[in-house]
């Protein structure tokens, strides 16, 4: 045993008569019934516990208020600095339900009570008595089925949340752990939101690049391209002679010897000018350089015949 003001203060028995349960180390109970009832009321009132679409329409069920006083007690236990909570409550909660058809018109309305007794050991499956206080109509059975199917499990879930809140309120260690878990969840949600934002920005940037590329292609296609400057194909000598001869025969200005002599001189002069040209594709160029020939009225005289004609006239 330690001396006064020495050693572990838990073993300081200076002011104790029997020296047991120093500083509430071994066992302590604290009555928290008032705080527990207030917290219980907050969790179980003004709650929408069911709002689902059924085959006939929509069914909505709400927990309104607690009827009467909550019977029972709640305590906090301290055992070697480890705290635990206990409660045992009996209560009745008013519920209200309404059913609407697929067009939104109200087809039924009902209200009643949910009576139950619950403690920390039976939170998951405590029995609940469902009563109806309104007039029973054909559609009331649908609402009552929704209360048993949706409202009763929701009530058990709310009781579990109440117990967790009660423990965190009176246990600092558990409260710190809960706050750390909440901070971790918030960080995960924020990280997921940032990742989603980055992915959305990358997708938007990629879409913008694709649109800009398509716009550039459209602009390039709309600009007229300059015509290619290809070297002109030299006109062969035979093509020049044929064109001149055809023009002279189709529309001769006159038939005198002077005109014939002038045309021959011009043909010989043109021949000298184009002798340096490459004789490529003679037939094709001749076809491209003259229109579709009209049927000739008579055969063209040859050069020898023209010279003989001129000499005979002299």
C-alpha positions in Angstrom: 0.0 0.0 0.0 1.4 3.4 -1.0 2.0 6.3 1.3 0.0 9.5 1.3 0.5 11.5 -1.9 2.7 8.8 -3.4 2.2 6.1 -6.0 -1.0 5.5 -8.0 -3.8 7.7 -6.8 -6.2 4.8 -7.2 -4.7 3.2 -4.2 -4.8 6.3 -2.1 -7.0 5.2 0.8 -6.4 8.2 3.0 -10.1 9.5 3.0 -11.8 6.1 2.6 -13.2 4.1 5.4 -13.0 0.6 3.9 -10.5 1.3 1.0 -12.8 -0.2 -1.7 -13.7 1.2 -5.2 -11.2 4.1 -5.0 -12.1 6.9 -7.5 -14.9 4.7 -8.9 -12.3 2.4 -10.4 -14.0 -0.9 -9.9 -17.7 0.1 -10.5 -19.9 3.1 -10.8 -23.4 3.6 -12.1 -24.9 7.0 -13.2 -28.5 7.6 -13.9 -29.1 9.3 -17.3 -32.8 8.6 -17.7 -33.7 12.2 -18.4 -31.1 12.7 -21.1 -31.9 9.3 -22.6 -35.6 10.0 -22.8 -35.0 13.4 -24.6 -32.6 11.7 -27.0 -35.1 8.8 -27.5 -37.9 11.3 -28.3 -35.7 13.2 -30.8 -34.9 10.0 -32.8 -38.4 8.6 -32.9 -40.6 11.7 -33.8 -41.3 13.5 -37.1 -39.7 10.8 -39.2 -40.8 9.6 -42.6 -40.2 5.8 -42.5 -41.7 4.7 -45.8 -42.3 6.5 -49.1 -42.5 3.8 -51.8 -44.2 3.2 -55.1 -46.7 0.3 -55.0 -48.6 -1.2 -57.8 -51.6 1.0 -57.2 -49.6 4.2 -56.5 -47.5 5.7 -53.7 -47.8 4.8 -49.9 -46.3 7.2 -47.3 -45.9 6.4 -43.6 -44.7 8.8 -40.9 -43.9 8.5 -37.2 -45.4 11.6 -35.6 -45.1 11.9 -31.8 -44.7 9.7 -28.7 -48.0 9.3 -26.9 -47.8 9.5 -23.1 -44.7 9.2 -21.0 -41.8 6.9 -21.7 -41.6 4.3 -19.0 -38.2 2.9 -17.9 -34.8 4.0 -17.0 -31.3 4.4 -18.4 -27.9 4.2 -16.7 -24.2 4.6 -17.6 -21.8 2.1 -16.1 -18.1 2.8 -15.4 -16.0 -0.3 -14.9 -12.2 0.3 -14.8 -12.6 3.4 -17.0 -14.6 1.5 -19.5 -18.1 2.8 -19.9 -21.3 1.1 -21.0 -24.9 2.1 -21.4 -28.1 0.3 -20.4 -31.7 1.3 -21.0 -35.1 -0.3 -20.8 -38.0 1.7 -22.3 -41.6 1.1 -23.0 -43.3 3.6 -25.3 -46.0 4.2 -27.9 -45.5 6.1 -31.2 -48.3 7.6 -33.3 -48.1 6.8 -36.9 -49.9 8.2 -39.9 -50.2 6.7 -43.4 -51.7 7.7 -46.7 -52.0 6.1 -50.0 -52.4 7.9 -53.4 -53.2 6.4 -56.7 -51.1 6.6 -59.8 -52.6 10.0 -60.7 -51.7 11.6 -57.4 -55.2 11.6 -55.8 -55.5 10.4 -52.2 -57.3 7.1 -52.0 -56.9 6.2 -48.3 -55.8 7.7 -45.0 -55.1 5.9 -41.7 -53.4 6.4 -38.3 -52.7 4.4 -35.2 -50.0 3.4 -32.6 -46.8 1.4 -32.5 -46.4 0.0 -29.0 -43.2 -1.7 -27.9 -40.7 -2.5 -25.1 -37.0 -2.4 -25.9 -33.7 -2.6 -24.1 -30.0 -2.8 -25.2 -30.2 -6.6 -25.6 -33.3 -6.7 -27.9 -32.8 -3.8 -30.2 -32.6 -5.9 -33.4 -35.9 -7.9 -33.0 -38.0 -6.4 -30.3 -41.8 -7.1 -30.8 -44.0 -4.2 -32.0 -47.8 -4.1 -31.6 -49.5 -2.3 -34.6 -52.9 -0.8 -33.9 -55.3 1.2 -36.2 -57.4 3.9 -34.7 -59.0 5.3 -37.8 -62.0 4.0 -39.8 -61.2 0.8 -41.6 -61.6 1.2 -45.4 -60.7 -1.3 -48.2 -57.5 0.6 -48.9 -56.6 0.7 -45.2 -55.3 -2.8 -45.3 -52.7 -1.7 -47.9 -51.5 1.0 -45.6 -51.4 -1.4 -42.6 -49.4 -3.9 -44.6 -46.9 -1.1 -45.4 -46.6 -0.3 -41.7 -45.7 -3.9 -40.9 -43.4 -4.2 -43.8 -41.6 -0.8 -43.8 -42.4 1.1 -40.6 -41.5 -1.6 -38.0 -38.0 -2.3 -39.4 -37.4 1.4 -39.7 -38.4 1.8 -36.0 -35.9 -0.8 -34.9 -33.2 1.0 -37.0 -34.0 4.3 -35.2 -33.7 2.6 -31.8 -30.2 1.3 -32.7 -29.2 4.8 -33.8 -30.5 6.2 -30.5 -28.4 3.7 -28.6 -25.2 4.6 -30.5 -25.8 8.3 -29.9 -26.4 7.6 -26.2 -23.1 5.7 -25.9 -21.1 8.4 -27.8 -22.6 11.1 -25.6 -21.3 9.5 -22.4 -18.2 7.7 -23.6 -15.3 10.1 -24.7 -13.3 7.3 -26.2 -16.2 6.1 -28.4 -17.0 9.6 -29.4 -13.4 10.2 -30.6 -13.5 7.0 -32.5 -16.9 8.0 -34.1 -15.5 11.4 -35.1 -12.5 9.8 -36.6 -14.7 7.4 -38.6 -16.9 10.3 -39.8 -13.8 12.3 -40.8 -12.4 9.3 -42.7 -15.8 8.8 -44.5 -15.9 12.5 -45.4 -12.4 12.4 -46.7 -13.2 9.4 -48.9 -16.3 11.1 -50.2 -14.3 14.3 -51.0 -11.6 12.2 -52.7 -14.2 10.4 -54.8 -15.7 13.7 -55.7 -12.3 15.2 -56.7 -11.6 12.1 -58.8 -15.0 12.4 -60.5 -14.3 16.1 -61.2 -10.9 15.3 -62.7 -12.4 12.6 -64.9 -15.1 15.0 -66.0 -12.5 17.7 -66.8 -10.4 15.2 -68.8 -13.4 14.0 -70.7 -14.4 17.6 -71.5 -10.9 18.5 -72.6 -10.8 15.4 -74.9 -14.1 16.3 -76.4 -13.0 19.9 -76.9 -9.9 18.7 -78.8 -12.0 16.5 -81.0 -14.3 19.3 -81.8 -11.4 21.7 -82.6 -9.9 19.1 -84.9 -13.2 18.6 -86.8 -13.6 22.4 -87.0 -10.1 22.8 -88.5 -10.9 20.1 -91.1 -14.1 21.8 -92.0 -12.3 25.2 -92.4 -9.6 23.6 -94.5 -12.2 22.0 -96.8 -14.1 25.3 -97.2 -11.0 27.2 -98.4 -10.7 27.1 -102.3 -7.5 25.4 -103.3 -5.3 27.2 -106.0 -5.4 25.7 -109.4 -2.3 23.7 -110.3 -0.2 25.3 -112.9 0.7 22.5 -115.4 2.9 23.2 -118.3 1.0 23.7 -121.5 1.3 20.8 -124.0 3.0 22.0 -127.2 0.7 21.9 -130.3 2.1 19.6 -133.0 2.6 20.9 -136.5 0.1 18.6 -138.0 -2.6 19.9 -135.6 -1.9 23.5 -136.6 -2.1 22.7 -140.3 -5.3 20.7 -139.9 -7.1 23.5 -137.9 -6.1 26.2 -140.3 -7.1 24.1 -143.3 -10.5 23.3 -141.7 -11.2 26.9 -140.8 -10.3 28.1 -144.3 -12.5 25.5 -146.1 -15.5 26.0 -143.8 -15.5 29.8 -143.9 -13.3 31.0 -146.7 -13.2 34.8 -147.0 -12.5 34.6 -150.7 -11.3 32.2 -153.4 -8.7 34.4 -155.2 -5.1 33.4 -155.9 -3.9 36.1 -153.5 -5.8 34.7 -150.6 -4.6 31.2 -151.3 -1.0 32.4 -151.5 -1.4 34.3 -148.2 -2.8 31.3 -146.5 0.0 29.1 -147.7 2.6 31.6 -146.4 0.9 31.8 -143.1 0.9 28.0 -142.8 4.6 27.7 -143.6 5.4 30.5 -141.0 3.4 28.6 -138.3 5.2 25.4 -139.2 8.6 27.1 -138.5 7.4 28.4 -135.2 6.3 25.1 -133.8 9.0 22.8 -135.1 10.8 22.9 -131.7 7.7 21.6 -129.9 7.5 18.0 -128.8 5.3 15.9 -131.0 3.4 14.1 -128.2 -0.2 12.9 -128.4 -0.8 14.4 -131.8 -4.2 12.8 -132.3 -5.5 13.6 -128.7 -4.3 17.3 -128.9 -5.9 17.8 -132.2 -9.2 16.4 -130.9 -9.0 18.7 -127.8 -8.1 21.8 -129.8 -11.0 21.8 -132.3 -14.7 21.4 -131.9 -16.6 18.5 -133.3 -16.0 18.7 -137.0 -18.9 19.2 -139.3 -19.2 16.9 -142.2 -17.0 18.1 -145.0 -18.7 19.1 -148.2 -15.8 18.1 -150.4 -12.3 16.6 -150.1 -9.5 19.0 -149.3 -7.0 19.7 -152.1 -3.4 18.6 -151.4 -0.5 21.0 -151.6 0.7 19.6 -154.9 -2.8 20.2 -156.4 -2.8 23.8 -155.0 0.6 24.5 -156.5 -0.4 23.1 -159.8 -3.5 25.2 -159.8 -1.6 28.4 -159.1 1.0 27.6 -161.8 -1.7 26.9 -164.4 -3.3 30.3 -163.7 0.0 32.2 -164.2 
